[in-house]
């Protein structure tokens, strides 16, 4: 793998060439309002946080641990220092899973001393955060085994991911003038990494279009090919397009 670091007009550009079938480009994050993006692809719905995936006793048990280990940095209300409920919770976790939330807490909390608590304490703290966001309790305590596949979504459905969420979109690369667009685009999927997924080469495409913004490298050789693009949503759901971070070719033909 070879990296070339350049100074561009908007900041540092890191260009990575992994092999002849993959192109990686990293560009700075900017914001822009723009065109409307429409998708018809809807992921299947399984269990959600509204099905009751923790117990009240478990959440109550966590209050002492929270006070001793977490309250110095966080609040359980929607205001104050680093709130764990309200808009901040939904912006950070919508369309993630409870397993993602538990894993993050287990590895990173308490701040600077991640992993120092027992697994039971991390399970209980996750339950407390869910209860603080008005999510219902159930009959089974939350644990890594009981929350497999449980999605974090608003009560009225997945909705659109918030602006500035890091996502990945797969589609067919097209160009009109100087503008780049993904057609047959999948619905944006929240991600915590910019690399493509092996499944991107075969995932079912959608019927949406996603304008690609701030593309600072020539992609002409990849027009008509299947691309996996990671970047920040501009507007809710990408209504203004995608602020491109990394572009990867995942198949030579598209769709």
N, C-alpha and C positions, 0 to 999 in steps of 0.2 A: 504494500500500500504506500502511495506517495502523496505527500501533502505539499501544497504550494501556498504560502501565506503572502497576500498582497494587501496594499493599502488602497482601498477604494474611496470614492467620493463620499460614502456614507459610513465609513468605518473599515474595520479589518474584514477581509474576505478569506476564508479558508476553503480551498478547493481540494477535494480528495478523489483520486482515481484508484478504485479497488481492483477492477479487471475490465475486460473489453465489453462486458455486458452491463456494467454498472457505472453510473456517474453520480458523485456526491457533491453537492454545492451547499455551502453555508453562507447566509447573508444576514445582515443586521435586522433587528426587529423594528419596524415602523408601523404607523397606523394610517389608514386611508378609508374614506367612505366611497361606496361604489355601487355596482350593479347588484340586482337581486339574484339570489341563487335558489333554485327549486329542486327538490329531491323527492322521489316517490318511493325510494327504498326504505323499508322499516324493519329493524331487527326484530327477531322473535322475542316475545316477552316471557320470562320465566318468573321465579320467585323474586320478590322485591322487599324492601325494608318495611313496606306496609303490611306484610304478612306476619309480623311479630317474630323477631329472630333473637330476642333476648328476654330476660325476666326482670320484673321490677326489683326483686330482691338482689339480683346481680348488680343492677345499676346503683341501687342504694349502697351496696357493699363497697362500691368504687369511690364514694364521696370522700372517705378518709384518705385513700391513696391520692386522689386528685388534690386534696388540700395540702398534703405533704410534699408531693412531687411535681405538681403541674400548675398550681394556682399562682406561682410566682411569675409565670410567663403567659398564662392563658386565662380566659374567663369562659364560663359555660353559658353566658348570656350572649346576645347578638351585638353588644357594644363593649366598650372597654378595650383592654390590651389583648390583641390576637384572639378574637372571639372564635369559639368553636361551634357556634350555632348561628342560625339566621342566614342572611345572604352569603356570608363568607363560606359557610359550610356547603351550600348548594353550588356556588361558583367553583369551589375546589373539587367537589366530589360527584356532581351529577354525571350519571352514566359510567361511573366507576363501580366497583363492587365493594361489599362489606369486607371481603377478604383483602382487597387493596388497602382499605382504611386500617384494618387491624395490622397488616404487614408494615405499613408506614409508621404507625404508632410504635410498634414493637422495635423497629430498627432505629428510630430517631428520637424517641422520648424516654426519659426527660432530656431536654436539650443539652447536648454535649455529653450525655451519658446513656445513649440509646442502648437498649437491651439489658439494662441493669435491674429491671423489675422481673417478677415471675410471670410466666405465661398466663396464669390465672388473673393476675393484676391487669395485664394488657387486655385480656378478654373483657374484664369488668369495666375498664375505662372506655373501651369501644361501646359497650352497652350504655354507659352513662352519656356519652356523646350523642348516641342515637336518641335516647330519651330526652335530652336537652333540646333536640330539634323537633319534638312533638311526635316522634315516631312511636307506634304502639308496641307494647310489650307482648310477649307470648308465653307459652308454657315451657319452653326449652331454653336453657342457658346458651348464650353465644359462645362458640368455640370454633377453632379452625375447621373442625369436622362438620359443624352444623350450618355453616354459612357459605358453603361451596355454591358459586353461581348466583348468589343473592345480589341483585342490582340496587344501586342507590339512585332512585328517580323521584321527581316530584309526584304528588298524589294524582295529578291529572295526566300523567304520562311522561315519557322521556323529554318531550319538547325539544327545543333547540339548545345546543351547547352555548355557553356564554361567550361573548367577545373575548379575545386574547387567550383563549384556551388552545393549548398545543394539541394538534390533531394530525391524523394521517388520512389522505384521500387517494384513491386509486382511480385512474381513468385514462382516456386516450388523449394524447397531447396534440393540440392544434394551435395554429398561429394565424392571426389576422392583423396585417400591418406589423406593428411592434408589440401587439398584445398577445399574451399566451393564455390558453384556456385548457382545462381538462373537460372533455365531453364524456358522456356515458359514465359520469362520475359516481362513485359510491357516496353514501352519506358520511360526513366527517365522523371519525372515530377518535375519541380521546386517547392520547398516548402520553407516556412519560419518557419516550425516547424518540430520536429522529430517524433511526435506522428503519429500513423497510422490513416487513415481516415475510417469511417464506410463503405464506398463504396469499400474499398480494398478487402473485403470478397467476393464481387461478380463482380468486374470489369473484363471485358473481358481480358484474358491473351494474350500475344503476342507470337512471335516465336524466340525472342532473348535469349542470354545467358549473364549473368552479373557475372563476378568473384567478390567474396567478399573478401576484403583484411583487414588484421589486426583484425580478429575476435579473441578475447581473452577469450571467454567463450565457453564451450562445447555446441554444438547444436545438437548432435547426436540424441537426442530423437525427433527432429523435422524434420528429413530427410523425404522427400516425402510429406511434408505438405506445405500449402500455407502460404507464409511469406511476410510481408511488411517490407522493409528495407529502412531506411533513412541513408544518408551519403553524402560525398563529392565526386564528379566525379574526377576520376584520368584520366586526358586527356580529350579532347573535346568529349562530348557525352558519356564519360565513356570508352574510348578506352583502358584504362589500368585497368578498373574495378571500384569498388566502395569502398571507404574508409569508413568502416561501423561506424555509430554512434549509431543507435538503430535498433534492430530486434524485430518485433512483429509477433507472430503467429495469423493469422486472419481466418484460416479455417484448419480443420484437414485433409482434402483431397485435392489433387491437381493433375491435373488441375480440 
